[in-house]
Amino acid sequence: MGIAAPLDVAPASLRRDLRGRSLGRLLAALLRRLRPVGCHGSCLACPRRPGRACQGSAGSTTGDSMDLGICIASHIGDLDYVERAEELGYTHAWFADSHMLWSDCYATLALAAERTSTIQLGTGVSVSGTRPAPVTAASIATINALAPGRTFLGIGTGNTAMRIMGHKPQRIAEFDQYLAALRPLLRGEEAVHHFGGSAQQIRHIMPDNGFVNFDDEIPLYVSGFGPRSLGLAGRYGDGAVLSVPPDGSATARVWEYIEDGAATGGRTIDRAHYLMCSLTTIVILDDGETLASQRERVHHEAGAFAMASLHYSYDQYRQFGRSPGARLEAVWDEYCAMLDDTDPDRIHQRIHAGHNCWVLPEEARFLTDELIDATCIVGTADQVTARLADLGERGLDQIMILPNFDPRYEVLERVGNEIIPRLAAG
């Protein structure tokens, strides 16, 4: 048999890992096979998480230091970003799924899988309203064939992806039905799929020929902004994806919604084995600097994420008549007046212009210090580390950062070099 013998006798899923891999990726594939069942990156076999005991679960590390991940505006031509994040010790890369904004997230994930070997890869988050459950399951299981044991699925109703097309996000009842089908499909099992007014039993009928990978678990992380969607995260998810104020004030209430939802589905959430991840971004100041003294740089690095909060509030106002929070009162009337001049047939395109990438020049005046404080983490390296530690104590396992598009590499480097080592040191 010669040199091909190791591939011939290895398990099929491992053979998929070894073919065409460099020595480093071959070793990473072997390490993945040494992990205990259910481990998704927290055991001693994981080179990016040295010294941390395996939780035996789908990604949670409650009780350990906070993890840092990256949220990525999916860009088919920029794989260096996720590759560098892996080198710096970020644990997860969440690829956003807004098809009228960025590249297709699954195509980008496929390329990222070939460029990386240890970082967890998945959607942040995929959209239920634009991809039927069997399509989503097959898409992420295809990525799992390329990155076995380090693939996850984040799923949500599509606040931005749907609204930017002029549609509302999927209703909670529809999302419930969607998740009920998606969960077994991610395990390669049969599920009831509702389509065109009928319900059919479906399953992937060719799972054993390398087309997809259901053998390695695909954790399901459900995005939720309100009580009912968070309840579904408890009922169906291995974790929850949040966008809560980065002061930890809402975490206890979030846990209540999740655990209530789990109870309605006959589940009990083990917090040590349930991933709680929240989206924000980080700006590191030097000693003696403040937000006020570095306002231009803070806006350059984090302004787009803060502005997305204003976009979201306007959508809530349009759909439900909800008033904005106190942090927006000073700019709300002027912001609404600016949008009043927009063509009503295209206002859905205008609201999210620059979404989480850059701030339009005419919107820069709405970036107040109060809005930055309410949405982002800004401070010296020690201050940022202390805030992250506090968030961890309040029940968050991971923060994923989404800096402005142009300075994303600089932010990635500084957070990776100054914050990740501090978190690892405890």
Secondary structure as GFF3:
##gff-version 3
##sequence-region A 1 426
A	DSSP	three_ten_helix	2	4	.	.	.	ID=ss1
A	DSSP	alpha_helix	5	9	.	.	.	ID=ss2
A	DSSP	alpha_helix	12	18	.	.	.	ID=ss3
A	DSSP	alpha_helix	23	34	.	.	.	ID=ss4
A	DSSP	beta_strand	67	72	.	.	.	ID=ss5
A	DSSP	alpha_helix	80	88	.	.	.	ID=ss6
A	DSSP	beta_strand	92	95	.	.	.	ID=ss7
A	DSSP	alpha_helix	105	115	.	.	.	ID=ss8
A	DSSP	beta_strand	120	123	.	.	.	ID=ss9
A	DSSP	beta_strand	126	127	.	.	.	ID=ss10
A	DSSP	alpha_helix	133	146	.	.	.	ID=ss11
A	DSSP	beta_strand	151	156	.	.	.	ID=ss12
A	DSSP	alpha_helix	159	163	.	.	.	ID=ss13
A	DSSP	alpha_helix	172	185	.	.	.	ID=ss14
A	DSSP	beta_strand	191	195	.	.	.	ID=ss15
A	DSSP	beta_strand	198	202	.	.	.	ID=ss16
A	DSSP	beta_strand	220	223	.	.	.	ID=ss17
A	DSSP	alpha_helix	227	236	.	.	.	ID=ss18
A	DSSP	beta_strand	239	242	.	.	.	ID=ss19
A	DSSP	alpha_helix	251	264	.	.	.	ID=ss20
A	DSSP	three_ten_helix	271	273	.	.	.	ID=ss21
A	DSSP	beta_strand	275	280	.	.	.	ID=ss22
A	DSSP	beta_strand	282	285	.	.	.	ID=ss23
A	DSSP	alpha_helix	295	320	.	.	.	ID=ss24
A	DSSP	three_ten_helix	326	328	.	.	.	ID=ss25
A	DSSP	alpha_helix	329	340	.	.	.	ID=ss26
A	DSSP	alpha_helix	347	351	.	.	.	ID=ss27
A	DSSP	three_ten_helix	361	366	.	.	.	ID=ss28
A	DSSP	alpha_helix	369	375	.	.	.	ID=ss29
A	DSSP	beta_strand	377	380	.	.	.	ID=ss30
A	DSSP	alpha_helix	381	393	.	.	.	ID=ss31
A	DSSP	beta_strand	398	401	.	.	.	ID=ss32
A	DSSP	alpha_helix	408	418	.	.	.	ID=ss33
A	DSSP	alpha_helix	420	425	.	.	.	ID=ss34
###
